Amino acid sequence: MPVHTRTCHICEANCGLLIETDGRRVVSIRGDSDDPISRGHICPKGNAIADLEADPDRLTSPMK
């Protein structure tokens, strides 16, 4: 499964993330130990990105 290197922008910490996916489904999220700022640590908000992505009430296209 592919692992994507990303930065969490939910708060000002900008933690480095490694996001493992299976197609469009997020399988796991963990801290990126190579990130110079967060050094592998992430807060609960960054770990909850998968819940935001899978939320059935999430808008996936413009309303207008």
N, CA, C, O and CB atoms as a CASP TS submission, in Angstrom:
PFRMAT TS
TARGET T0000
AUTHOR 0000-0000-0000
METHOD Language model
MODEL 1
PARENT N/A
ATOM      1  N   MET     1       0.839  -1.175   0.000  1.00  0.00           N
ATOM      2  CA  MET     1       0.000   0.000   0.000  1.00  0.00           C
ATOM      3  C   MET     1       0.891   1.247   0.000  1.00  0.00           C
ATOM      4  O   MET     1       1.921   1.277   0.673  1.00  0.00           O
ATOM      5  CB  MET     1      -0.958  -0.007   1.220  1.00  0.00           C
ATOM      6  N   PRO     2       0.496   2.263  -0.747  1.00  0.00           N
ATOM      7  CA  PRO     2       1.323   3.467  -0.803  1.00  0.00           C
ATOM      8  C   PRO     2       1.271   4.274   0.490  1.00  0.00           C
ATOM      9  O   PRO     2       0.251   4.320   1.177  1.00  0.00           O
ATOM     10  CB  PRO     2       0.888   4.337  -1.958  1.00  0.00           C
ATOM     11  N   VAL     3       2.401   4.908   0.802  1.00  0.00           N
ATOM     12  CA  VAL     3       2.504   5.789   1.965  1.00  0.00           C
ATOM     13  C   VAL     3       2.807   7.189   1.441  1.00  0.00           C
ATOM     14  O   VAL     3       3.774   7.389   0.706  1.00  0.00           O
ATOM     15  CB  VAL     3       3.617   5.295   2.980  1.00  0.00           C
ATOM     16  N   HIS     4       1.971   8.163   1.826  1.00  0.00           N
ATOM     17  CA  HIS     4       2.101   9.547   1.373  1.00  0.00           C
ATOM     18  C   HIS     4       2.656  10.401   2.506  1.00  0.00           C
ATOM     19  O   HIS     4       2.198  10.301   3.644  1.00  0.00           O
ATOM     20  CB  HIS     4       0.734  10.104   0.885  1.00  0.00           C
ATOM     21  N   THR     5       3.636  11.234   2.199  1.00  0.00           N
ATOM     22  CA  THR     5       4.203  12.170   3.165  1.00  0.00           C
ATOM     23  C   THR     5       3.448  13.479   3.043  1.00  0.00           C
ATOM     24  O   THR     5       3.419  14.086   1.972  1.00  0.00           O
ATOM     25  CB  THR     5       5.737  12.379   2.936  1.00  0.00           C
ATOM     26  N   ARG     6       2.833  13.918   4.139  1.00  0.00           N
ATOM     27  CA  ARG     6       2.020  15.130   4.129  1.00  0.00           C
ATOM     28  C   ARG     6       2.277  15.940   5.398  1.00  0.00           C
ATOM     29  O   ARG     6       2.951  15.482   6.320  1.00  0.00           O
ATOM     30  CB  ARG     6       0.518  14.780   4.003  1.00  0.00           C
ATOM     31  N   THR     7       1.729  17.145   5.422  1.00  0.00           N
ATOM     32  CA  THR     7       1.768  18.002   6.602  1.00  0.00           C
ATOM     33  C   THR     7       0.344  18.271   7.045  1.00  0.00           C
ATOM     34  O   THR     7      -0.514  18.604   6.227  1.00  0.00           O
ATOM     35  CB  THR     7       2.524  19.333   6.316  1.00  0.00           C
ATOM     36  N   CYS     8       0.091  18.128   8.333  1.00  0.00           N
ATOM     37  CA  CYS     8      -1.231  18.407   8.880  1.00  0.00           C
ATOM     38  C   CYS     8      -1.377  19.919   9.056  1.00  0.00           C
ATOM     39  O   CYS     8      -0.512  20.570   9.641  1.00  0.00           O
ATOM     40  CB  CYS     8      -1.450  17.659  10.237  1.00  0.00           C
ATOM     41  N   HIS     9      -2.478  20.467   8.544  1.00  0.00           N
ATOM     42  CA  HIS     9      -2.706  21.913   8.648  1.00  0.00           C
ATOM     43  C   HIS     9      -3.894  22.245   9.544  1.00  0.00           C
ATOM     44  O   HIS     9      -4.446  23.340   9.445  1.00  0.00           O
ATOM     45  CB  HIS     9      -2.929  22.507   7.266  1.00  0.00           C
ATOM     46  N   ILE    10      -4.298  21.325  10.415  1.00  0.00           N
ATOM     47  CA  ILE    10      -5.435  21.572  11.290  1.00  0.00           C
ATOM     48  C   ILE    10      -5.084  22.635  12.337  1.00  0.00           C
ATOM     49  O   ILE    10      -5.920  23.481  12.651  1.00  0.00           O
ATOM     50  CB  ILE    10      -5.880  20.266  11.975  1.00  0.00           C
ATOM     51  N   CYS    11      -3.878  22.606  12.874  1.00  0.00           N
ATOM     52  CA  CYS    11      -3.475  23.626  13.846  1.00  0.00           C
ATOM     53  C   CYS    11      -2.118  24.209  13.434  1.00  0.00           C
ATOM     54  O   CYS    11      -1.578  23.865  12.383  1.00  0.00           O
ATOM     55  CB  CYS    11      -3.403  23.025  15.291  1.00  0.00           C
ATOM     56  N   GLU    12      -1.588  25.081  14.264  1.00  0.00           N
ATOM     57  CA  GLU    12      -0.358  25.783  13.909  1.00  0.00           C
ATOM     58  C   GLU    12       0.894  24.930  14.037  1.00  0.00           C
ATOM     59  O   GLU    12       1.965  25.371  13.619  1.00  0.00           O
ATOM     60  CB  GLU    12      -0.212  26.993  14.762  1.00  0.00           C
ATOM     61  N   ALA    13       0.807  23.734  14.594  1.00  0.00           N
ATOM     62  CA  ALA    13       1.986  22.892  14.774  1.00  0.00           C
ATOM     63  C   ALA    13       2.524  22.334  13.452  1.00  0.00           C
ATOM     64  O   ALA    13       3.723  22.081  13.338  1.00  0.00           O
ATOM     65  CB  ALA    13       1.658  21.751  15.711  1.00  0.00           C
ATOM     66  N   ASN    14       1.657  22.140  12.453  1.00  0.00           N
ATOM     67  CA  ASN    14       2.061  21.620  11.137  1.00  0.00           C
ATOM     68  C   ASN    14       2.885  20.339  11.249  1.00  0.00           C
ATOM     69  O   ASN    14       4.003  20.268  10.738  1.00  0.00           O
ATOM     70  CB  ASN    14       2.862  22.676  10.382  1.00  0.00           C
ATOM     71  N   CYS    15       2.338  19.341  11.910  1.00  0.00           N
ATOM     72  CA  CYS    15       3.025  18.065  12.114  1.00  0.00           C
ATOM     73  C   CYS    15       3.225  17.325  10.797  1.00  0.00           C
ATOM     74  O   CYS    15       2.368  17.369   9.915  1.00  0.00           O
ATOM     75  CB  CYS    15       2.240  17.187  13.091  1.00  0.00           C
ATOM     76  N   GLY    16       4.354  16.652  10.671  1.00  0.00           N
ATOM     77  CA  GLY    16       4.616  15.807   9.514  1.00  0.00           C
ATOM     78  C   GLY    16       3.900  14.481   9.677  1.00  0.00           C
ATOM     79  O   GLY    16       3.947  13.874  10.747  1.00  0.00           O
ATOM     80  N   LEU    17       3.236  14.026   8.621  1.00  0.00           N
ATOM     81  CA  LEU    17       2.448  12.799   8.674  1.00  0.00           C
ATOM     82  C   LEU    17       2.885  11.818   7.599  1.00  0.00           C
ATOM     83  O   LEU    17       3.331  12.211   6.522  1.00  0.00           O
ATOM     84  CB  LEU    17       0.966  13.113   8.522  1.00  0.00           C
ATOM     85  N   LEU    18       2.751  10.552   7.905  1.00  0.00           N
ATOM     86  CA  LEU    18       2.860   9.478   6.921  1.00  0.00           C
ATOM     87  C   LEU    18       1.482   8.833   6.862  1.00  0.00           C
ATOM     88  O   LEU    18       1.015   8.247   7.839  1.00  0.00           O
ATOM     89  CB  LEU    18       4.000   8.423   7.296  1.00  0.00           C
ATOM     90  N   ILE    19       0.839   8.947   5.705  1.00  0.00           N
ATOM     91  CA  ILE    19      -0.526   8.460   5.547  1.00  0.00           C
ATOM     92  C   ILE    19      -0.515   7.274   4.599  1.00  0.00           C
ATOM     93  O   ILE    19      -0.155   7.403   3.429  1.00  0.00           O
ATOM     94  CB  ILE    19      -1.467   9.580   5.024  1.00  0.00           C
ATOM     95  N   GLU    20      -0.914   6.112   5.116  1.00  0.00           N
ATOM     96  CA  GLU    20      -0.986   4.891   4.313  1.00  0.00           C
ATOM     97  C   GLU    20      -2.408   4.745   3.788  1.00  0.00           C
ATOM     98  O   GLU    20      -3.370   4.839   4.549  1.00  0.00           O
ATOM     99  CB  GLU    20      -0.563   3.634   5.145  1.00  0.00           C
ATOM    100  N   THR    21      -2.534   4.514   2.487  1.00  0.00           N
ATOM    101  CA  THR    21      -3.858   4.429   1.877  1.00  0.00           C
ATOM    102  C   THR    21      -4.034   3.117   1.119  1.00  0.00           C
ATOM    103  O   THR    21      -3.074   2.471   0.698  1.00  0.00           O
ATOM    104  CB  THR    21      -4.085   5.612   0.936  1.00  0.00           C
ATOM    105  N   ASP    22      -5.293   2.758   0.968  1.00  0.00           N
ATOM    106  CA  ASP    22      -5.691   1.626   0.137  1.00  0.00           C
ATOM    107  C   ASP    22      -6.749   2.187  -0.813  1.00  0.00           C
ATOM    108  O   ASP    22      -7.930   2.243  -0.468  1.00  0.00           O
ATOM    109  CB  ASP    22      -6.242   0.386   1.007  1.00  0.00           C
ATOM    110  N   GLY    23      -6.329   2.596  -1.996  1.00  0.00           N
ATOM    111  CA  GLY    23      -7.216   3.308  -2.900  1.00  0.00           C
ATOM    112  C   GLY    23      -7.492   4.682  -2.318  1.00  0.00           C
ATOM    113  O   GLY    23      -6.558   5.449  -2.083  1.00  0.00           O
ATOM    114  N   ARG    24      -8.767   5.012  -2.077  1.00  0.00           N
ATOM    115  CA  ARG    24      -9.122   6.301  -1.466  1.00  0.00           C
ATOM    116  C   ARG    24      -9.333   6.183   0.038  1.00  0.00           C
ATOM    117  O   ARG    24      -9.635   7.181   0.692  1.00  0.00           O
ATOM    118  CB  ARG    24     -10.380   6.862  -2.116  1.00  0.00           C
ATOM    119  N   ARG    25      -9.183   4.995   0.596  1.00  0.00           N
ATOM    120  CA  ARG    25      -9.407   4.769   2.026  1.00  0.00           C
ATOM    121  C   ARG    25      -8.103   4.947   2.801  1.00  0.00           C
ATOM    122  O   ARG    25      -7.073   4.383   2.430  1.00  0.00           O
ATOM    123  CB  ARG    25      -9.989   3.357   2.272  1.00  0.00           C
ATOM    124  N   VAL    26      -8.150   5.732   3.878  1.00  0.00           N
ATOM    125  CA  VAL    26      -6.994   5.932   4.750  1.00  0.00           C
ATOM    126  C   VAL    26      -6.888   4.733   5.683  1.00  0.00           C
ATOM    127  O   VAL    26      -7.812   4.443   6.443  1.00  0.00           O
ATOM    128  CB  VAL    26      -7.112   7.268   5.561  1.00  0.00           C
ATOM    129  N   VAL    27      -5.755   4.038   5.621  1.00  0.00           N
ATOM    130  CA  VAL    27      -5.543   2.846   6.435  1.00  0.00           C
ATOM    131  C   VAL    27      -4.882   3.217   7.761  1.00  0.00           C
ATOM    132  O   VAL    27      -5.305   2.739   8.814  1.00  0.00           O
ATOM    133  CB  VAL    27      -4.682   1.819   5.675  1.00  0.00           C
ATOM    134  N   SER    28      -3.848   4.066   7.722  1.00  0.00           N
ATOM    135  CA  SER    28      -3.179   4.465   8.962  1.00  0.00           C
ATOM    136  C   SER    28      -2.547   5.840   8.803  1.00  0.00           C
ATOM    137  O   SER    28      -2.200   6.269   7.703  1.00  0.00           O
ATOM    138  CB  SER    28      -2.109   3.430   9.363  1.00  0.00           C
ATOM    139  N   ILE    29      -2.412   6.513   9.937  1.00  0.00           N
ATOM    140  CA  ILE    29      -1.740   7.807   9.995  1.00  0.00           C
ATOM    141  C   ILE    29      -0.752   7.739  11.149  1.00  0.00           C
ATOM    142  O   ILE    29      -1.109   7.373  12.269  1.00  0.00           O
ATOM    143  CB  ILE    29      -2.765   8.998  10.174  1.00  0.00           C
ATOM    144  N   ARG    30       0.482   8.095  10.865  1.00  0.00           N
ATOM    145  CA  ARG    30       1.491   8.125  11.923  1.00  0.00           C
ATOM    146  C   ARG    30       2.426   9.308  11.701  1.00  0.00           C
ATOM    147  O   ARG    30       2.470   9.883  10.613  1.00  0.00           O
ATOM    148  CB  ARG    30       2.292   6.796  11.964  1.00  0.00           C
ATOM    149  N   GLY    31       3.160   9.659  12.725  1.00  0.00           N
ATOM    150  CA  GLY    31       4.089  10.772  12.640  1.00  0.00           C
ATOM    151  C   GLY    31       5.275  10.445  11.754  1.00  0.00           C
ATOM    152  O   GLY    31       5.729   9.302  11.699  1.00  0.00           O
ATOM    153  N   ASP    32       5.771  11.456  11.061  1.00  0.00           N
ATOM    154  CA  ASP    32       6.933  11.311  10.175  1.00  0.00           C
ATOM    155  C   ASP    32       8.196  11.633  10.966  1.00  0.00           C
ATOM    156  O   ASP    32       8.435  12.788  11.317  1.00  0.00           O
ATOM    157  CB  ASP    32       6.812  12.242   8.919  1.00  0.00           C
ATOM    158  N   SER    33       8.996  10.619  11.246  1.00  0.00           N
ATOM    159  CA  SER    33      10.212  10.833  12.036  1.00  0.00           C
ATOM    160  C   SER    33      11.249  11.670  11.290  1.00  0.00           C
ATOM    161  O   SER    33      12.162  12.203  11.921  1.00  0.00           O
ATOM    162  CB  SER    33      10.820   9.496  12.425  1.00  0.00           C
ATOM    163  N   ASP    34      11.137  11.803   9.965  1.00  0.00           N
ATOM    164  CA  ASP    34      12.055  12.623   9.182  1.00  0.00           C
ATOM    165  C   ASP    34      11.639  14.091   9.134  1.00  0.00           C
ATOM    166  O   ASP    34      12.389  14.920   8.619  1.00  0.00           O
ATOM    167  CB  ASP    34      12.155  12.080   7.780  1.00  0.00           C
ATOM    168  N   ASP    35      10.453  14.432   9.662  1.00  0.00           N
ATOM    169  CA  ASP    35       9.996  15.820   9.653  1.00  0.00           C
ATOM    170  C   ASP    35      10.838  16.624  10.640  1.00  0.00           C
ATOM    171  O   ASP    35      10.944  16.247  11.807  1.00  0.00           O
ATOM    172  CB  ASP    35       8.478  15.915  10.008  1.00  0.00           C
ATOM    173  N   PRO    36      11.445  17.741  10.184  1.00  0.00           N
ATOM    174  CA  PRO    36      12.348  18.492  11.063  1.00  0.00           C
ATOM    175  C   PRO    36      11.635  19.236  12.193  1.00  0.00           C
ATOM    176  O   PRO    36      12.274  19.592  13.183  1.00  0.00           O
ATOM    177  CB  PRO    36      13.133  19.475  10.249  1.00  0.00           C
ATOM    178  N   ILE    37      10.339  19.478  12.073  1.00  0.00           N
ATOM    179  CA  ILE    37       9.617  20.223  13.109  1.00  0.00           C
ATOM    180  C   ILE    37       9.010  19.284  14.148  1.00  0.00           C
ATOM    181  O   ILE    37       9.272  19.427  15.342  1.00  0.00           O
ATOM    182  CB  ILE    37       8.516  21.084  12.477  1.00  0.00           C
ATOM    183  N   SER    38       8.208  18.332  13.705  1.00  0.00           N
ATOM    184  CA  SER    38       7.503  17.477  14.666  1.00  0.00           C
ATOM    185  C   SER    38       8.306  16.247  15.082  1.00  0.00           C
ATOM    186  O   SER    38       8.030  15.660  16.128  1.00  0.00           O
ATOM    187  CB  SER    38       6.187  17.036  14.082  1.00  0.00           C
ATOM    188  N   ARG    39       9.292  15.847  14.283  1.00  0.00           N
ATOM    189  CA  ARG    39      10.178  14.705  14.583  1.00  0.00           C
ATOM    190  C   ARG    39       9.427  13.431  14.973  1.00  0.00           C
ATOM    191  O   ARG    39       9.841  12.707  15.878  1.00  0.00           O
ATOM    192  CB  ARG    39      11.124  15.078  15.700  1.00  0.00           C
ATOM    193  N   GLY    40       8.309  13.168  14.272  1.00  0.00           N
ATOM    194  CA  GLY    40       7.578  11.923  14.494  1.00  0.00           C
ATOM    195  C   GLY    40       6.410  12.003  15.445  1.00  0.00           C
ATOM    196  O   GLY    40       5.664  11.034  15.591  1.00  0.00           O
ATOM    197  N   HIS    41       6.235  13.140  16.096  1.00  0.00           N
ATOM    198  CA  HIS    41       5.125  13.301  17.039  1.00  0.00           C
ATOM    199  C   HIS    41       3.937  13.938  16.323  1.00  0.00           C
ATOM    200  O   HIS    41       4.112  14.834  15.497  1.00  0.00           O
ATOM    201  CB  HIS    41       5.554  14.164  18.261  1.00  0.00           C
ATOM    202  N   ILE    42       2.731  13.474  16.640  1.00  0.00           N
ATOM    203  CA  ILE    42       1.517  14.109  16.124  1.00  0.00           C
ATOM    204  C   ILE    42       0.511  14.223  17.265  1.00  0.00           C
ATOM    205  O   ILE    42       0.532  13.437  18.212  1.00  0.00           O
ATOM    206  CB  ILE    42       0.916  13.299  14.923  1.00  0.00           C
ATOM    207  N   CYS    43      -0.363  15.209  17.156  1.00  0.00           N
ATOM    208  CA  CYS    43      -1.392  15.405  18.175  1.00  0.00           C
ATOM    209  C   CYS    43      -2.638  14.591  17.787  1.00  0.00           C
ATOM    210  O   CYS    43      -2.698  14.055  16.681  1.00  0.00           O
ATOM    211  CB  CYS    43      -1.743  16.928  18.332  1.00  0.00           C
ATOM    212  N   PRO    44      -3.615  14.494  18.669  1.00  0.00           N
ATOM    213  CA  PRO    44      -4.834  13.738  18.357  1.00  0.00           C
ATOM    214  C   PRO    44      -5.593  14.279  17.150  1.00  0.00           C
ATOM    215  O   PRO    44      -6.285  13.523  16.468  1.00  0.00           O
ATOM    216  CB  PRO    44      -5.747  13.736  19.551  1.00  0.00           C
ATOM    217  N   LYS    45      -5.470  15.580  16.878  1.00  0.00           N
ATOM    218  CA  LYS    45      -6.173  16.146  15.720  1.00  0.00           C
ATOM    219  C   LYS    45      -5.607  15.577  14.424  1.00  0.00           C
ATOM    220  O   LYS    45      -6.365  15.254  13.509  1.00  0.00           O
ATOM    221  CB  LYS    45      -6.067  17.689  15.718  1.00  0.00           C
ATOM    222  N   GLY    46      -4.304  15.452  14.337  1.00  0.00           N
ATOM    223  CA  GLY    46      -3.686  14.887  13.136  1.00  0.00           C
ATOM    224  C   GLY    46      -4.049  13.432  12.944  1.00  0.00           C
ATOM    225  O   GLY    46      -4.221  12.966  11.817  1.00  0.00           O
ATOM    226  N   ASN    47      -4.162  12.726  14.034  1.00  0.00           N
ATOM    227  CA  ASN    47      -4.516  11.309  13.964  1.00  0.00           C
ATOM    228  C   ASN    47      -5.980  11.107  13.583  1.00  0.00           C
ATOM    229  O   ASN    47      -6.356  10.019  13.146  1.00  0.00           O
ATOM    230  CB  ASN    47      -4.232  10.632  15.298  1.00  0.00           C
ATOM    231  N   ALA    48      -6.813  12.140  13.743  1.00  0.00           N
ATOM    232  CA  ALA    48      -8.242  12.044  13.447  1.00  0.00           C
ATOM    233  C   ALA    48      -8.574  12.423  12.001  1.00  0.00           C
ATOM    234  O   ALA    48      -9.749  12.461  11.636  1.00  0.00           O
ATOM    235  CB  ALA    48      -9.020  12.931  14.394  1.00  0.00           C
ATOM    236  N   ILE    49      -7.580  12.698  11.187  1.00  0.00           N
ATOM    237  CA  ILE    49      -7.843  13.079   9.798  1.00  0.00           C
ATOM    238  C   ILE    49      -8.606  11.977   9.059  1.00  0.00           C
ATOM    239  O   ILE    49      -9.441  12.269   8.203  1.00  0.00           O
ATOM    240  CB  ILE    49      -6.523  13.386   9.070  1.00  0.00           C
ATOM    241  N   ALA    50      -8.329  10.737   9.380  1.00  0.00           N
ATOM    242  CA  ALA    50      -9.045   9.628   8.732  1.00  0.00           C
ATOM    243  C   ALA    50     -10.537   9.700   9.029  1.00  0.00           C
ATOM    244  O   ALA    50     -11.357   9.398   8.162  1.00  0.00           O
ATOM    245  CB  ALA    50      -8.479   8.273   9.197  1.00  0.00           C
ATOM    246  N   ASP    51     -10.896  10.098  10.253  1.00  0.00           N
ATOM    247  CA  ASP    51     -12.310  10.234  10.609  1.00  0.00           C
ATOM    248  C   ASP    51     -12.962  11.365   9.818  1.00  0.00           C
ATOM    249  O   ASP    51     -14.112  11.242   9.395  1.00  0.00           O
ATOM    250  CB  ASP    51     -12.462  10.487  12.120  1.00  0.00           C
ATOM    251  N   LEU    52     -12.244  12.455   9.619  1.00  0.00           N
ATOM    252  CA  LEU    52     -12.771  13.564   8.818  1.00  0.00           C
ATOM    253  C   LEU    52     -12.986  13.135   7.373  1.00  0.00           C
ATOM    254  O   LEU    52     -13.995  13.483   6.760  1.00  0.00           O
ATOM    255  CB  LEU    52     -11.820  14.771   8.873  1.00  0.00           C
ATOM    256  N   GLU    53     -12.045  12.384   6.834  1.00  0.00           N
ATOM    257  CA  GLU    53     -12.133  11.920   5.446  1.00  0.00           C
ATOM    258  C   GLU    53     -13.307  10.965   5.246  1.00  0.00           C
ATOM    259  O   GLU    53     -13.963  10.998   4.205  1.00  0.00           O
ATOM    260  CB  GLU    53     -10.829  11.233   5.035  1.00  0.00           C
ATOM    261  N   ALA    54     -13.575  10.117   6.237  1.00  0.00           N
ATOM    262  CA  ALA    54     -14.620   9.095   6.103  1.00  0.00           C
ATOM    263  C   ALA    54     -15.978   9.548   6.625  1.00  0.00           C
ATOM    264  O   ALA    54     -16.930   8.769   6.601  1.00  0.00           O
ATOM    265  CB  ALA    54     -14.203   7.845   6.830  1.00  0.00           C
ATOM    266  N   ASP    55     -16.091  10.785   7.095  1.00  0.00           N
ATOM    267  CA  ASP    55     -17.350  11.286   7.654  1.00  0.00           C
ATOM    268  C   ASP    55     -18.441  11.280   6.585  1.00  0.00           C
ATOM    269  O   ASP    55     -18.254  11.886   5.529  1.00  0.00           O
ATOM    270  CB  ASP    55     -17.165  12.713   8.228  1.00  0.00           C
ATOM    271  N   PRO    56     -19.570  10.618   6.822  1.00  0.00           N
ATOM    272  CA  PRO    56     -20.625  10.556   5.806  1.00  0.00           C
ATOM    273  C   PRO    56     -21.267  11.920   5.523  1.00  0.00           C
ATOM    274  O   PRO    56     -21.897  12.095   4.480  1.00  0.00           O
ATOM    275  CB  PRO    56     -21.695   9.576   6.245  1.00  0.00           C
ATOM    276  N   ASP    57     -21.117  12.885   6.433  1.00  0.00           N
ATOM    277  CA  ASP    57     -21.691  14.228   6.225  1.00  0.00           C
ATOM    278  C   ASP    57     -20.713  15.168   5.508  1.00  0.00           C
ATOM    279  O   ASP    57     -21.048  16.327   5.263  1.00  0.00           O
ATOM    280  CB  ASP    57     -22.097  14.842   7.575  1.00  0.00           C
ATOM    281  N   ARG    58     -19.527  14.692   5.172  1.00  0.00           N
ATOM    282  CA  ARG    58     -18.520  15.531   4.533  1.00  0.00           C
ATOM    283  C   ARG    58     -18.971  15.906   3.117  1.00  0.00           C
ATOM    284  O   ARG    58     -19.447  15.065   2.355  1.00  0.00           O
ATOM    285  CB  ARG    58     -17.153  14.806   4.495  1.00  0.00           C
ATOM    286  N   LEU    59     -18.808  17.184   2.789  1.00  0.00           N
ATOM    287  CA  LEU    59     -19.119  17.636   1.432  1.00  0.00           C
ATOM    288  C   LEU    59     -17.998  17.228   0.500  1.00  0.00           C
ATOM    289  O   LEU    59     -16.830  17.480   0.793  1.00  0.00           O
ATOM    290  CB  LEU    59     -19.335  19.168   1.386  1.00  0.00           C
ATOM    291  N   THR    60     -18.326  16.612  -0.601  1.00  0.00           N
ATOM    292  CA  THR    60     -17.309  16.169  -1.562  1.00  0.00           C
ATOM    293  C   THR    60     -17.395  16.888  -2.894  1.00  0.00           C
ATOM    294  O   THR    60     -16.573  16.661  -3.782  1.00  0.00           O
ATOM    295  CB  THR    60     -17.431  14.692  -1.791  1.00  0.00           C
ATOM    296  N   SER    61     -18.398  17.765  -3.036  1.00  0.00           N
ATOM    297  CA  SER    61     -18.519  18.573  -4.245  1.00  0.00           C
ATOM    298  C   SER    61     -19.196  19.889  -3.883  1.00  0.00           C
ATOM    299  O   SER    61     -19.877  19.971  -2.861  1.00  0.00           O
ATOM    300  CB  SER    61     -19.318  17.819  -5.352  1.00  0.00           C
ATOM    301  N   PRO    62     -19.020  20.914  -4.705  1.00  0.00           N
ATOM    302  CA  PRO    62     -19.653  22.202  -4.414  1.00  0.00           C
ATOM    303  C   PRO    62     -21.179  22.092  -4.338  1.00  0.00           C
ATOM    304  O   PRO    62     -21.790  21.285  -5.039  1.00  0.00           O
ATOM    305  CB  PRO    62     -19.262  23.224  -5.477  1.00  0.00           C
ATOM    306  N   MET    63     -21.776  22.906  -3.487  1.00  0.00           N
ATOM    307  CA  MET    63     -23.224  22.872  -3.336  1.00  0.00           C
ATOM    308  C   MET    63     -23.913  23.703  -4.407  1.00  0.00           C
ATOM    309  O   MET    63     -25.104  23.509  -4.651  1.00  0.00           O
ATOM    310  CB  MET    63     -23.622  23.368  -1.957  1.00  0.00           C
ATOM    311  N   LYS    64     -23.210  24.616  -5.049  1.00  0.00           N
ATOM    312  CA  LYS    64     -23.784  25.431  -6.115  1.00  0.00           C
ATOM    313  C   LYS    64     -23.130  25.113  -7.430  1.00  0.00           C
ATOM    314  O   LYS    64     -23.482  25.702  -8.452  1.00  0.00           O
ATOM    315  CB  LYS    64     -23.641  26.911  -5.805  1.00  0.00           C
TER
END
